[in-house]
Amino acid sequence: MKYKRILLKISGEALKGNTEFGIDPRTVNSIAEEIKSVSDAGISVGIVVGGGNIWRGKTASELGMERVQADYMGMLATIMNGLAVQDALERLGVSTRVMSAIESRQAVEPYIRRRAIRHLEKGRVVIFVGGAGVPYFSTDTTAAVRGAEIDADAVLMAKNGVEGVYDSDPRKNPNAKFYTRLTHQEVLTLGLQVMDSTASSLFRDNNIEVRVFNMNTPGNILKVAMGEEIGTIIK
């Protein structure tokens, strides 16, 4: 049975396509078409987009940059990505709003929970950018928070070329074990790197179902939103 409302988490890396970094318009257009199919199916859609294709705050911090400064740069990168996704969706005729946890009123709306829910109720796709608005939190954690705030039936974590959750990186270990079903506690206990521990704890504490799947397979976003058992289910 399809979900009524989903929160789709898209990594920044998914937007760069085959380029080394930045935003590939053809890739963004393809993702937008997939999102449109979900919206057309009558499913309410919220999106959290990362910024790793432009800037990774954690990596910059590890190389010596002050962590808070690096994280704010990463949050600004997500605004650029959100605007790119909005443009692609609206060229397909999908009504959207971009809402940011960091104020940038000339480009996007400030994030206000009640307004976001109202947009969703009107059938608009809402793109959440600016991360959580504070440093030290990943966009996985933002997805957990926004998913809880908009009362999403599930958070769909779209992975770039990975089928779901494994016990190690399948691109490095051909014998990596694939999980079809997990609990949030198992993700934490086993130390699985599908998301950071803060996000896992929030998903567990708020009883939010998470679907992890490969977004590179055409049609997968809609199939998962319709309830098909693709990838890994964490609940």
Solvent accessible surface area in square Angstrom, and as a share of the most:
residue,aa,sasa,rsa
1,M,202,0.90
2,K,78,0.33
3,Y,29,0.11
4,K,150,0.64
5,R,42,0.15
6,I,1,0.00
7,L,0,0.00
8,L,1,0.01
9,K,15,0.06
10,I,0,0.00
11,S,28,0.18
12,G,1,0.01
13,E,48,0.22
14,A,7,0.05
15,L,0,0.00
16,K,46,0.20
17,G,27,0.26
18,N,164,0.84
19,T,61,0.35
20,E,150,0.67
21,F,149,0.62
22,G,17,0.16
23,I,59,0.30
24,D,16,0.08
25,P,90,0.56
26,R,192,0.70
27,T,31,0.18
28,V,4,0.02
29,N,48,0.24
30,S,61,0.40
31,I,11,0.06
32,A,1,0.00
33,E,98,0.44
34,E,30,0.14
35,I,1,0.00
36,K,61,0.26
37,S,37,0.24
38,V,1,0.01
39,S,28,0.18
40,D,97,0.50
41,A,33,0.26
42,G,61,0.59
43,I,5,0.02
44,S,22,0.14
45,V,4,0.02
46,G,0,0.00
47,I,0,0.00
48,V,1,0.01
49,V,1,0.01
50,G,4,0.03
51,G,9,0.09
52,G,19,0.19
53,N,4,0.02
54,I,63,0.32
55,W,73,0.26
56,R,128,0.47
57,G,10,0.09
58,K,121,0.51
59,T,61,0.36
60,A,13,0.10
61,S,30,0.19
62,E,120,0.54
63,L,150,0.75
64,G,68,0.65
65,M,65,0.29
66,E,107,0.48
67,R,68,0.25
68,V,46,0.27
69,Q,105,0.47
70,A,0,0.00
71,D,16,0.08
72,Y,84,0.32
73,M,73,0.33
74,G,12,0.12
75,M,13,0.06
76,L,95,0.47
77,A,4,0.03
78,T,4,0.02
79,I,13,0.07
80,M,107,0.48
81,N,0,0.00
82,G,0,0.00
83,L,62,0.31
84,A,24,0.19
85,V,1,0.00
86,Q,36,0.16
87,D,74,0.38
88,A,1,0.01
89,L,0,0.00
90,E,84,0.38
91,R,148,0.54
92,L,62,0.31
93,G,68,0.65
94,V,13,0.07
95,S,56,0.36
96,T,0,0.00
97,R,72,0.26
98,V,5,0.03
99,M,1,0.00
100,S,1,0.01
101,A,35,0.27
102,I,35,0.18
103,E,112,0.50
104,S,37,0.24
105,R,155,0.57
106,Q,180,0.80
107,A,52,0.40
108,V,10,0.06
109,E,41,0.18
110,P,20,0.12
111,Y,42,0.16
112,I,79,0.40
113,R,106,0.39
114,R,191,0.70
115,R,107,0.39
116,A,0,0.00
117,I,32,0.16
118,R,132,0.48
119,H,14,0.06
120,L,5,0.03
121,E,107,0.48
122,K,108,0.46
123,G,51,0.49
124,R,51,0.19
125,V,1,0.01
126,V,0,0.00
127,I,0,0.00
128,F,3,0.01
129,V,3,0.02
130,G,0,0.00
131,G,7,0.06
132,A,33,0.26
133,G,18,0.17
134,V,70,0.40
135,P,22,0.14
136,Y,129,0.49
137,F,98,0.41
138,S,47,0.31
139,T,30,0.18
140,D,23,0.12
141,T,4,0.02
142,T,2,0.01
143,A,0,0.00
144,A,0,0.00
145,V,48,0.28
146,R,15,0.05
147,G,0,0.00
148,A,40,0.31
149,E,46,0.21
150,I,0,0.00
151,D,109,0.57
152,A,12,0.09
153,D,65,0.34
154,A,0,0.00
155,V,0,0.00
156,L,0,0.00
157,M,2,0.01
158,A,4,0.03
159,K,51,0.22
160,N,58,0.30
161,G,43,0.41
162,V,18,0.11
163,E,83,0.37
164,G,5,0.04
165,V,4,0.02
166,Y,44,0.17
167,D,71,0.37
168,S,48,0.31
169,D,51,0.26
170,P,42,0.26
171,R,174,0.63
172,K,170,0.72
173,N,53,0.27
174,P,125,0.78
175,N,132,0.68
176,A,17,0.13
177,K,117,0.49
178,F,74,0.31
179,Y,32,0.12
180,T,86,0.50
181,R,128,0.47
182,L,10,0.05
183,T,63,0.37
184,H,9,0.04
185,Q,87,0.39
186,E,73,0.33
187,V,3,0.02
188,L,45,0.22
189,T,101,0.59
190,L,96,0.48
191,G,42,0.40
192,L,14,0.07
193,Q,163,0.73
194,V,16,0.09
195,M,14,0.06
196,D,49,0.25
197,S,75,0.48
198,T,58,0.34
199,A,0,0.00
200,S,1,0.01
201,S,33,0.21
202,L,52,0.26
203,F,0,0.00
204,R,98,0.36
205,D,97,0.50
206,N,71,0.36
207,N,136,0.70
208,I,11,0.06
209,E,35,0.16
210,V,0,0.00
211,R,3,0.01
212,V,0,0.00
213,F,0,0.00
214,N,12,0.06
215,M,17,0.08
216,N,88,0.45
217,T,55,0.32
218,P,110,0.69
219,G,25,0.24
220,N,8,0.04
221,I,2,0.01
222,L,52,0.26
223,K,83,0.35
224,V,0,0.00
225,A,0,0.00
226,M,79,0.35
227,G,24,0.23
228,E,86,0.38
229,E,124,0.56
230,I,40,0.20
231,G,19,0.18
232,T,0,0.00
233,I,11,0.06
234,I,0,0.00
235,K,119,0.51
